[in-house]
Amino acid sequence: MRYAMWSAEVISEFFTQFGEVTVDWPHREYTRGNIPPNGYAFVLFKNGTDVEKLVSNCTEKVGRLSIMLTRDGQPLKAVQVRPWKVMSQYCIYRQGPISTRYAVFVGGVPRTVTASQLAAVVYQTFGEVLAVTISVENGTRYPKGAARVIFGTREAYTKAIAAHFLKMKFAEQEKDVSTLVPSVVIAQIAFLSHPIYAKVADG
């Protein structure tokens, strides 16, 4: 959620018109004050129908949803809304015996990309993909910007590792380059983003 210096209370006040919400952000317990520090917040809705209400009141342009944030009837700023379904975290792309031996870590994944979308791109680029899991934040279960891809063959796995990078094209980002490394050598990586998110809290 893009915002000027707006507190969790201001954000919550606006979005409760669509349903019961909780406002959160990564590592909130370590944040001084009540303002999201990194340019975005998670708006968690209790019911899926409330997210649908929000989306129906958004304006869509070039694949992006936005809504005018207001307070006391006065417009503040148009903010971007990126709905995320919890089920979008996982994808079984092909049936077959899954072995973590052929698992690859993918970094730099746009937070709006679903597991099935990523699986399709990886499959088209390198070949046999069995499963994809998007890494999510603890508590909010929102994407971190990373994923794990499990290949079904050594050939596809080695091809991905050799390439080291994956080019992706989506509506919001015409071109994004992600890094691929064997999952056994993953180091913790921090990712920053600048959206406002909407999620069904109970999945």
HELIX and SHEET records of a PDB file:
HELIX    1   1 ALA A    8  PHE A   15  1                                   8    
HELIX    2   2 ARG A   28  TYR A   30  5                                   3    
HELIX    3   3 GLY A   48  SER A   56  1                                   9    
HELIX    4   4 VAL A   86  GLN A   89  5                                   4    
HELIX    5   5 THR A  100  TYR A  102  5                                   3    
HELIX    6   6 ALA A  115  PHE A  126  1                                  12    
HELIX    7   7 ARG A  154  ALA A  163  1                                  10    
HELIX    8   8 SER A  183  VAL A  185  5                                   3    
SHEET    1   A 6 VAL A  21  ASP A  24  0                                        
SHEET    2   A 6 ALA A  41  PHE A  45 -1                                        
SHEET    3   A 6 ILE A 196  VAL A 200  1                                        
SHEET    4   A 6 GLN A  74  TRP A  84  1                                        
SHEET    5   A 6 ARG A  64  ARG A  71 -1                                        
SHEET    6   A 6 THR A  59  LYS A  61 -1                                        
SHEET    1   B 6 TYR A  90  ILE A  92  0                                        
SHEET    2   B 6 VAL A 129  VAL A 136 -1                                        
SHEET    3   B 6 PRO A 143  PHE A 151 -1                                        
SHEET    4   B 6 ALA A 103  GLY A 107 -1                                        
SHEET    5   B 6 ASP A 176  PRO A 182 -1                                        
SHEET    6   B 6 PHE A 165  MET A 168 -1                                        
END                                                                             
